[in-house]
Amino acid sequence: MTPHLPVLRFGRPYESLATAPILDAATGRPLATISVANAGLIRRDLRGKSMAAAALRRIPTADLIGLCRRAADFFMQGDLPFGNSTQHAQGYVRSLSAVSGLPHNLCRDNMEKIRYVLAHMDEVIGGLTRGLEQFDAIDRGVAEHRGTPLSYVAETDALAVVLPSNSPGVNSIWLPALALRTPTLIKPGREEPLTPWRIVQSLLAAGFPPEAFGFYPADHEGADALVHGCERAICFGDDRTLARYAGHPGMQGHGTGRSKIILAPDVVDRWESFLDVIVTSMVANGGRSCINVSSLFVPRHAEAIAEAIAQRVASIEPRPLDNDEAVLSAFANERMAAWVDQSIDGGLAIPGACDITASLRAGPRRANLGGLTFLRPTVIRCDGLDHPLANTEYMFPFISVVEVDADTLMQSLGPTLVATVITDDPAWREVALRTPGIERLNLGPMATTQVHWDQPHEGNLFDFLYRRRAIQWTA
């Protein structure tokens, strides 16, 4: 019998008349079905979010952190409810790979990211709260901190989360909300609902109250109802998706990263020393993340650097998803792969850009293996920043190498999720520190994909969910 994942209405399972299949990307075979919530049901449920918040806020923050630690083991190793059946960890990896196109080894890597955040939630919360040593200011609303009253007030009774399908690891971003006593209402990615489902089941098994969770597979109208029905919402998606919610005052968007590496003038002549950092930033996690590098800016040597990167990555070939040496992820949606391939070719038709990998790889950019579509790594050499391919991002190992005048290099970045600025020059470090468009700055030869969970790279979830207020009282 095919498993069926229900809607979770503040923890209560609900089987909808409207359902959708969860498909194996290679065969088209349904691995499970999932209930779909309509906008009316979501709006009706949101009337109860204050009661859900009350149920979660009866538990102290320190205890919730302990429950997260327990959930880490359940997530990584447990046999957990999977609709009307159970699913063990290896079964989850196989299913996740089949629906998302991620190789098994990358599925396990993403599992480890999520496990780490759950197991080290105390460190994550410490980073988000900037070292808050006691949680009375959250739990009771007021505390004495270094001789001064300290108070925080919650900005919402529930956090809406609209998830993508590109990488399971993004689920780690919303997890601290639960330890921060905020019910979380999830609209899973259409092609990858398996990871948020397993996380919720892990947290329930650890002892979280069921009221803390909503799981609402839905269409665009349902997602809109969820986002606009909560005072705080996190939305993942491309620029067009995020534009839908541009007028929401409490929406935190996680969109196109356009992450970059910059080799400053004082180190660019030693560019060979940084090839490992560049290639890792490009290919880690199959190039699926917004923190993968998409552009490399240099003041000189662009041609040689692009050629060297291409020599490194052109030999990376599609492999079966269960091959431990697999690096590339397949596209669950073949039409998306075709669109990306055609978009790059369209950009190359505009003078000023060249695909350096075209003559080095074993075949065309788009490849098929085992019923799945892959895109081989691509290195583009752009003559200038005005070219459409110079500062764009695609969901596979892709990088543009652009030669930019040293005097305007940092001012040319534009919005950048992660910037790795490699320099030994104190003046250049100061310029990097003062560049406002960078969300997370790596000073030194660090991969853009290197993450420290106590240093959020796009917004601060604690500041997003809580507001510090002045407080005083009489004896």
C-alpha positions in Angstrom: 0.0 0.0 0.0 1.4 3.4 -1.0 2.1 5.6 2.1 -0.1 8.7 2.5 1.2 11.8 4.3 -1.7 13.8 5.8 -2.0 17.5 6.5 -1.0 18.2 10.1 -3.4 20.8 11.6 -1.5 21.8 14.8 -0.4 18.2 15.1 -3.8 16.6 14.2 -3.6 14.4 11.1 -6.1 15.3 8.4 -6.6 13.4 5.1 -7.8 15.8 2.4 -10.0 14.9 -0.5 -7.4 16.7 -2.7 -4.1 14.7 -2.9 -0.9 14.8 -5.0 1.6 12.0 -5.8 5.2 12.1 -4.5 7.0 10.8 -7.6 10.3 9.0 -8.3 12.0 11.5 -10.6 13.6 8.7 -12.7 10.6 6.4 -13.2 7.6 8.6 -12.5 6.4 5.9 -10.1 4.5 7.2 -7.0 6.5 6.6 -3.8 3.7 8.1 -1.7 0.7 10.4 -1.8 0.2 13.6 0.1 -2.9 15.5 1.2 -3.2 19.0 -0.1 -4.7 21.8 2.1 -6.8 24.5 0.5 -6.5 28.2 1.5 -9.8 28.1 3.3 -8.7 25.3 5.6 -5.5 27.1 6.3 -7.2 30.4 7.2 -9.6 28.6 9.5 -6.7 26.8 11.3 -4.8 30.0 11.8 -7.5 31.2 14.2 -6.0 28.7 16.7 -2.4 29.8 16.5 -2.5 31.6 19.9 -3.6 28.3 21.6 -0.8 26.5 19.9 1.7 29.2 21.1 0.3 28.8 24.6 0.9 25.0 24.5 4.5 25.4 23.4 5.3 28.3 25.8 4.4 26.2 28.8 7.8 24.5 28.2 10.9 26.4 29.3 13.4 27.3 26.5 16.1 25.2 28.1 13.9 22.1 28.1 13.0 22.7 24.4 16.7 22.8 23.6 17.0 19.4 25.4 14.1 18.0 23.3 15.9 19.2 20.1 19.0 17.3 21.3 16.8 14.1 21.7 15.2 14.7 18.3 18.7 14.7 16.6 19.0 11.0 17.3 15.5 10.2 16.1 16.1 12.1 12.9 19.4 10.4 12.1 18.6 6.9 13.2 14.9 6.4 14.1 12.1 4.4 12.5 9.5 7.2 12.3 5.9 7.5 11.2 5.6 7.9 7.5 1.9 8.4 7.0 0.2 5.0 7.5 3.6 3.2 7.7 7.1 3.8 9.2 10.3 4.8 7.5 13.8 4.2 8.7 16.8 6.4 8.0 18.1 4.5 5.0 14.6 4.4 3.5 14.4 8.2 3.9 17.7 8.6 2.1 16.6 6.4 -0.8 13.2 8.2 -1.1 14.8 11.6 -0.7 17.3 10.8 -3.5 14.6 9.4 -5.7 12.3 12.5 -5.5 15.0 15.2 -5.4 17.8 13.9 -7.6 20.4 14.3 -4.9 22.9 11.5 -4.7 22.7 9.3 -1.6 25.9 10.7 -0.2 24.7 14.3 -0.5 21.4 13.3 1.2 23.4 11.9 4.1 25.4 15.2 4.2 22.3 17.2 4.4 20.9 14.9 7.1 24.1 15.6 9.1 23.5 19.4 8.8 20.1 19.0 10.2 21.2 16.6 12.9 24.0 19.0 13.9 21.7 22.0 14.4 19.3 19.9 16.5 22.1 18.4 18.6 23.8 21.7 19.1 20.8 23.9 19.5 22.2 25.5 22.6 25.1 26.8 20.6 22.8 28.0 17.8 20.5 29.8 20.2 23.6 31.3 21.9 24.7 32.7 18.6 21.3 34.0 17.7 20.8 35.7 21.1 24.4 37.0 21.2 25.3 34.9 24.2 22.1 35.3 26.3 23.1 33.2 29.4 19.6 32.7 30.9 16.3 32.5 29.2 14.0 34.2 31.8 13.8 37.2 29.5 12.2 34.9 26.9 10.3 32.5 29.2 9.0 35.0 31.8 9.3 38.1 29.7 11.8 39.8 32.0 15.1 39.0 33.7 18.0 40.8 35.4 20.9 40.9 33.1 24.2 42.5 34.4 22.2 44.6 36.8 19.7 45.8 34.2 16.2 44.6 33.5 16.0 42.8 30.2 12.7 42.0 28.4 11.7 40.4 25.1 8.3 40.2 23.6 7.2 37.7 20.9 6.3 39.3 17.6 4.1 36.4 16.5 2.2 33.4 17.7 3.4 31.2 14.8 6.0 31.3 12.1 5.0 30.5 8.6 7.6 28.7 6.5 7.3 28.3 2.7 10.0 25.8 1.7 11.8 25.0 -1.6 12.6 21.7 -3.1 16.3 22.3 -4.0 18.2 21.2 -0.9 17.1 19.5 2.3 19.7 21.4 4.4 17.7 24.7 4.2 15.3 23.2 6.8 18.0 23.8 9.4 17.2 27.6 9.1 13.7 27.4 10.7 14.5 24.8 13.4 15.6 27.3 16.1 12.1 28.8 16.0 10.8 25.8 17.9 13.4 26.1 20.6 12.5 29.8 20.8 8.9 28.7 21.7 7.3 29.6 18.4 4.9 27.1 16.6 6.0 26.5 13.1 3.6 26.1 10.2 5.2 24.6 7.1 4.3 24.6 3.5 6.7 22.0 2.1 8.3 22.1 -1.3 6.1 20.5 -3.9 8.9 18.0 -5.0 10.5 17.5 -1.6 8.1 17.2 1.4 10.0 14.3 2.9 12.6 16.2 4.9 10.2 18.6 6.8 7.9 15.6 7.5 10.7 13.6 9.0 11.9 16.6 11.1 8.5 17.1 12.5 8.1 13.4 13.4 11.6 13.5 15.0 10.5 16.4 17.2 7.2 14.8 18.1 9.0 11.6 19.1 11.4 13.7 21.3 8.4 15.1 23.2 7.4 18.4 21.5 3.7 19.1 21.9 1.8 18.3 18.7 0.2 21.8 18.7 3.7 23.2 17.8 3.4 22.0 14.2 1.5 22.6 11.1 2.2 20.8 7.9 0.3 22.2 5.0 1.1 21.0 1.5 -0.6 23.6 -0.7 -0.8 25.5 -3.9 0.2 29.1 -4.3 -3.1 30.3 -2.9 -2.6 28.1 0.2 0.9 29.4 0.6 -0.4 33.0 0.4 -2.9 32.3 3.1 -0.3 30.8 5.4 2.2 33.7 4.9 -0.4 36.5 5.2 -2.1 34.8 8.2 1.1 35.0 10.3 2.9 38.1 11.6 6.2 36.4 10.8 7.0 34.3 7.7 10.1 32.9 6.1 9.9 32.2 2.3 12.4 30.5 0.1 12.3 31.0 -3.6 13.5 32.9 -6.7 13.1 36.6 -7.2 9.7 36.1 -8.8 8.4 34.1 -5.8 9.6 36.5 -3.2 8.1 39.4 -5.1 4.7 37.9 -4.3 5.2 38.8 -0.6 7.1 42.1 -1.0 4.4 44.0 0.8 4.4 41.7 3.9 6.1 43.7 6.7 7.0 40.5 8.6 8.4 38.4 5.7 12.0 37.2 5.6 13.0 36.2 2.1 15.6 33.6 1.3 16.1 34.0 -2.4 18.8 34.0 -5.0 22.2 34.1 -3.3 24.5 35.4 -6.0 27.4 34.4 -3.6 30.8 35.5 -4.7 34.6 35.1 -4.2 36.8 38.1 -4.6 40.6 37.9 -5.1 42.0 41.2 -4.1 44.9 42.8 -6.0 47.4 41.9 -3.3 46.8 38.1 -3.6 45.4 37.6 -7.2 48.9 36.8 -8.6 48.9 33.8 -6.2 45.5 32.6 -7.6 46.6 29.0 -7.9 46.7 28.8 -4.1 43.0 29.4 -3.9 41.7 27.0 -6.6 40.6 24.4 -4.0 38.5 27.0 -2.2 36.9 28.1 -5.5 36.1 24.6 -6.7 34.7 23.5 -3.4 32.5 26.6 -3.3 31.3 25.7 -6.7 30.5 22.0 -6.5 29.6 21.3 -2.8 26.1 19.9 -2.4 25.9 19.5 -6.1 25.8 23.3 -6.6 22.3 23.3 -5.2 22.7 25.9 -2.5 22.3 29.7 -2.5 25.7 29.7 -0.7 27.5 28.0 -3.6 29.7 30.5 -5.4 28.2 31.8 -8.7 30.7 34.5 -9.6 34.4 35.1 -9.1 35.6 38.7 -9.4 39.3 39.4 -10.0 41.3 42.5 -11.0 43.5 40.5 -13.5 44.3 36.9 -14.7 40.6 36.1 -15.4 41.4 34.1 -18.5 44.0 31.9 -16.8 41.8 31.4 -13.7 38.7 30.4 -15.7 40.8 27.9 -17.6 42.2 26.4 -14.5 38.8 26.0 -12.8 37.4 24.5 -16.0 40.3 21.9 -16.1 39.4 20.9 -12.5 35.6 20.5 -13.0 35.2 19.4 -16.6 35.9 15.8 -15.7 33.0 15.7 -13.2 30.4 13.4 -14.8 26.9 12.2 -13.8 26.9 9.0 -11.8 24.2 6.8 -10.5 22.6 8.4 -7.4 23.7 5.4 -5.2 27.3 5.8 -6.2 29.4 7.1 -3.3 31.5 9.0 -5.7 28.6 11.0 -7.2 29.1 14.7 -7.2 26.3 16.0 -9.5 22.6 16.1 -8.6 20.0 15.3 -11.1 17.1 17.7 -11.8 13.8 16.3 -10.5 12.1 18.5 -13.0 13.5 17.8 -16.5 11.9 21.0 -17.8 13.9 23.1 -15.3 17.1 21.5 -16.5 16.2 22.3 -20.1 15.3 25.9 -19.2 18.6 26.4 -17.4 20.6 25.0 -20.3 18.7 27.1 -22.8 19.1 30.2 -20.6 22.9 29.8 -20.5 23.1 29.2 -24.2 20.9 32.3 -24.7 23.4 34.3 -22.6 26.3 33.0 -24.6 24.7 34.2 -27.8 25.3 37.7 -26.5 28.9 38.9 -27.2 31.2 39.1 -24.2 31.0 35.6 -22.7 32.5 32.2 -23.4 31.9 28.7 -22.0 35.4 27.6 -21.1 34.2 24.1 -20.2 32.6 23.5 -23.6 35.7 22.0 -25.2 36.9 20.1 -22.1 33.8 18.1 -20.9 32.9 14.7 -22.3 29.7 15.9 -23.9 27.0 18.6 -24.0 26.1 20.5 -20.9 22.8 18.6 -20.5 23.2 14.8 -20.0 20.9 11.9 -19.3 21.7 8.9 -17.1 19.3 6.3 -15.7 16.2 8.3 -16.7 17.5 11.4 -15.0 18.7 14.7 -16.4 21.9 16.3 -15.2 23.8 19.5 -16.1 27.6 19.2 -16.3 29.7 21.9 -14.5 30.0 25.1 -16.4 32.6 27.8 -16.2 31.9 31.1 -18.0 34.4 33.8 -18.8 32.7 37.2 -18.9 34.3 40.3 -20.3 32.4 42.6 -18.0 29.8 43.0 -15.4 27.2 44.2 -17.8 26.9 40.7 -19.4 23.8 38.8 -18.3 25.8 35.8 -17.2 28.3 37.8 -15.1 26.2 37.9 -11.9 23.6 35.2 -12.0 22.9 31.9 -10.3 21.8 28.4 -11.4 21.0 25.3 -9.4 24.1 23.3 -10.5 27.9 23.8 -10.4 28.1 27.1 -12.4 30.5 30.0 -12.1 31.3 33.1 -14.1 34.7 34.6 -13.9 34.8 38.4 -14.4 37.7 40.8 -14.5 36.7 43.9 -12.7 38.7 47.1 -12.2 40.3 47.0 -8.7 39.1 50.5 -7.9 35.4 49.6 -8.4 35.5 45.8 -7.5 33.8 45.9 -4.1 31.3 48.5 -5.2 30.3 46.2 -8.1 29.1 43.3 -6.0 25.4 44.0 -5.7 23.3 42.0 -3.3 25.4 39.1 -2.1 24.4 36.4 0.3 28.0 35.2 1.0 31.2 36.9 -0.1 34.6 35.3 0.4 37.1 38.2 0.2 40.6 36.9 0.0 43.2 39.6 0.9 46.1 40.3 3.3 45.7 44.0 2.8 44.2 45.8 5.9 42.7 48.5 3.7 40.9 45.9 1.6 39.6 44.2 4.7 38.2 47.5 5.9 36.5 48.1 2.5 35.0 44.6 2.7 33.8 45.2 6.2 32.1 48.4 5.1 30.4 46.9 2.1 26.7 46.9 3.0 25.3 44.4 0.4 27.1 41.4 1.9 25.0 39.2 4.2 27.8 37.0 5.4 31.4 38.0 5.0 34.3 35.5 4.9 37.6 37.2 5.3 40.2 34.8 4.0 40.4 31.7 1.9 37.2 30.0 3.1 34.6 28.2 0.9 31.4 30.1 0.6 29.7 26.9 1.6 31.4 26.8 5.0 28.8 27.4 7.7 29.1 28.2 11.4 25.6 27.9 12.8 26.1 30.5 15.5 26.7 33.0 12.7 23.4 33.3 10.7 24.1 34.2 7.1 20.7 35.7 6.2 18.9 37.5 9.0 18.8 36.6 12.7 15.8 34.4 13.6 15.8 35.5 17.2 15.6 39.2 16.3 13.0 38.3 13.7 10.7 36.5 16.3 11.4 38.6 19.4 11.6 42.4 20.0 13.6 43.7 22.9 11.6 46.3 24.8 12.4 48.8 27.6 11.0 47.8 30.9 10.8 49.4 34.4 8.7 48.8 37.4 8.2 50.0 40.9 8.9 47.9 44.0 
